[in-house]
Amino acid sequence: MVPVRENALTLAFEQGFQFAAKPVTAEIVEQVLSRAIDDLEPTLTRNGYDAGSLVSHFNSRPSDVRAFHAETLDAEHTRELIERLREAGVPV
């Protein structure tokens, strides 16, 4: 799993590249960080549920957890995983 900061920094540089910003400004970084901080993966990680712990705690496949974080997991599996997370008291 990529740490939240590295992932957000990568996103900031990608956004800067799209806007041809040289150098990437603090404003671009702040915009990206403010969006990325409330995404699913950072929220779960802040609450102690990184990809590895989700796999082990909820007996999920690593590929399903990656898809869940990317919000590309099919609807049925997403619903099941969210239900299990809520039953465990994880804020989702």
C-alpha positions in Angstrom: 0.0 0.0 0.0 1.2 3.5 -0.8 1.3 5.8 2.2 -1.2 8.6 2.1 1.4 11.4 1.9 3.2 9.8 -1.1 0.0 9.1 -2.9 -1.2 12.7 -2.4 2.1 14.1 -3.4 2.0 12.0 -6.6 -1.5 13.3 -7.3 -0.3 16.9 -6.7 2.5 16.5 -9.2 0.2 14.8 -11.7 -2.3 17.7 -11.3 0.6 20.2 -11.8 1.7 18.4 -14.9 -1.8 18.6 -16.3 -1.9 22.3 -15.8 1.7 22.7 -17.0 2.6 24.4 -13.7 6.3 24.9 -13.2 6.9 24.6 -10.3 3.9 22.9 -8.8 2.5 25.6 -6.5 1.5 25.2 -2.9 -2.1 26.0 -4.0 -2.2 23.0 -6.3 -0.8 20.7 -3.5 -3.4 22.1 -1.0 -6.2 21.4 -3.4 -5.1 17.9 -4.0 -4.5 17.2 -0.3 -7.8 18.5 0.7 -9.5 16.2 -1.8 -7.4 13.2 -1.0 -7.6 13.4 2.8 -11.2 12.3 2.9 -11.0 9.6 0.4 -11.8 6.0 1.5 -8.3 4.7 1.8 -6.8 7.6 3.9 -9.9 7.5 6.2 -9.5 3.8 6.8 -5.8 4.1 7.3 -6.2 6.9 9.9 -8.5 4.5 11.7 -6.0 1.7 11.7 -7.3 -0.3 8.8 -4.7 -0.4 6.1 -5.0 -2.8 3.2 -3.2 -5.6 5.0 -5.4 -5.4 8.1 -8.5 -5.3 6.0 -7.4 -8.5 4.3 -6.6 -10.3 7.5 -9.5 -8.9 9.7 -12.2 -9.5 7.1 -10.8 -12.5 5.3 -10.8 -10.6 2.0 -8.7 -11.0 -1.0 -6.0 -8.4 -1.5 -7.3 -7.7 -5.0 -10.7 -7.0 -3.6 -9.3 -4.6 -1.0 -7.3 -2.7 -3.7 -10.5 -2.5 -5.8 -12.5 -1.3 -2.8 -9.9 1.4 -2.1 -10.0 2.5 -5.7 -13.8 2.3 -5.6 -13.9 -0.1 -8.5 -15.1 -3.2 -6.6 -18.4 -4.5 -7.9 -21.5 -3.3 -6.0 -22.3 -6.5 -4.3 -18.9 -7.0 -2.8 -18.6 -3.4 -1.9 -21.9 -3.6 0.0 -20.8 -6.7 1.8 -17.5 -5.2 2.9 -19.1 -2.0 4.0 -21.6 -3.9 6.1 -18.7 -5.9 7.7 -16.7 -2.7 8.4 -19.8 -1.0 10.0 -20.4 -4.1 12.1 -16.8 -3.8 13.4 -17.4 -0.1 14.2 -15.2 1.3 11.5 -16.3 4.7 10.2 -17.0 4.3 6.5 
